[in-house]
Amino acid sequence: MASINVSTIQCVNGISLSPVNCSISFDGHLNIVDAPPCIPMQISIHVPEEYSHLRPSLHTYDAMPHTPLQPLSHVSGSYDFPYLPLSPTFNHLDGTAWASLADEIQFWLVHSITEKHSPNWLWSQEFFWMVFIAAFPQFPHNVWLTWNPLIPMEGPFICNWVSELNSGMVSFDLPSSIRELVWEKVQKLSTILMLSYKDYHVHS
């Protein structure tokens, strides 16, 4: 059994516990001819009795996501990105603007799109995590809004973010610098998505 210390953080309504990114690796090999597609594991979390009213929320994602992002040029079907194009007046240094955009994308992912984990969904999920980090550049520290658990922490951007976070490569001192960095990635991705959307309608 291993024990970890969970830091307290100042929130709007008082004190909260900082989210913990926990990585678990498995050493050894299975000598099984027909390996099962997955093996069930049980992980227990024990909270001290005086804090037993706290209920941990567990979100899981594979270190290597099952479904890689497919090039949009190789995908058939309708491209639909209703949150694009961004307004010319969009202020990429304004956290409130990013948070509003994250809410819009989240609503579309959870309530509007019918084909979960389709290329549209996966690329929009990638876009969501870029926008979410721009909205809350100190994530998982400080104050941030809980996202819908139907949107997993998967995709190249968020996986790289968590990896750099764990390795100490991310600095939280300058949120504006993080927003500038993410803004460049968002511009590139939004251009790709919009060009794919236009290309589909031109040839359909």
Summary of the structure (lengths in Angstrom):
residues: 204
radius of gyration: 19.4
end to end distance: 58.2
largest distance: 63.5
contacts: 426
relative contact order: 0.14
helix: 40%
strand: 4%
